[in-house]
Amino acid sequence: MKISREIKTGIIVLGGILLFVLGFSYLKSSPIFDNSKTFYAVYQHVGGLQPGTQVSINGFAVGKVNDIRFKDTSGLLLVTFSVDNKFQFSKNSKAELYDTGIIGGKGIQIKPVFDNAPRAKSGDTLSTETKPGLTDLVQQKLGPLQLKLEDAVSNADSLFINVNEILDDRTKKDLRESISGLNILVRSFQGSANAMNELLAGNKDKLNSSINDLSNITGNFSKLSDSIANSGIAETMESLQGTIKNLDALLAKIEKGEGTLGKLMENEELYNNMSNATKELDLLLQDFRLNPKRYVNVSVFGKKQKEYTVPENDPAENNKN
């Protein structure tokens, strides 16, 4: 079958048109047979976001940015992007604008929400938020620091101005004189240090001898302490402590009236009786010495015993009265 020239020309033209459409779609990064959902997001500033930028969910590319244009005269930007139909999420999900790298570049990532709300469908406008990038964070941190530096510089300027006002000619002269006096004092200290060094160098042998004597004395004290420690002083001290404890216990019992000594100390009646008995014994001995015939009468030949008469100044009778 012979094909005419007109049919060949028509096939070539259709092939060229098809190739043009395919090439144009490739350059726009939009496939001809699109199986995705289209969503919208509104931002105040897109930070250099470009059409064709990938849209991701948890770092995985699920779509791309199709178009960016002004929404209205307010200056808000309407971003159109597509997401593959395989990914389902709630209409409460957010489209977050974030930095894709350190040196710049913006991208959109969907923060999916899986709740009981209706699923997002093609044509919905998702709520948006902008994640601050590294540059924004640096600016946020450097802003207060810059203000503090400016305040510090201004305070330093004020300080220098005040110092210049205080340091008049007389004050500067006084400062120079003080510095000169300080230099003289330092030289004097240096001279004292040199003299001390010479003194130490001249008496080095004596100092070494004194240090050796001190070392010997220390060794002797150490030996003496060892001798004292080995002489049983520790056992003696322990025994003495035990004796003191026993004496304390004995004194405590006496104070409480326990035992013979305690009763003697606490019983006042017994003390009074003993005192009276002592007095009466003293009187008895005195009477026996002065009047022995009252108690002893010896008769050798059986002579009748004479009746005893009490003398006029009998001490026993006087004490009774």
Buried (B, 14 or more C-beta within 10 A) or exposed (E): EEEEEEEEEEEEEEEEEEEEEEEEBEEEEBEEEEEBBBBBBBBEEBBEBEBEBBBBBEEEEBBBBBBBEEEEEEEEBBBBBBBBEEBEBBBBBBBBBBBBEEEEBBBBBBBBEEEEEEEBEEEBEBEBEBEEBEEEEEEEEEEEEEEEEEEEEEEEEEEEEEEEEEEEEEEEEEEEEEEEEEEEEEEEEEEEEEEEEEEEEEEEEEEEEEEEEEEEEEEEEEEEEEEEEEEEEEEEEEEEEEEEEEEEEBEEEBEEEEEEEBEEBBEEEEEEEEEEEEEEEEBEEEBEEEBEEBEEEEEEEEEEEEEEEEEEEBBBEEEEE
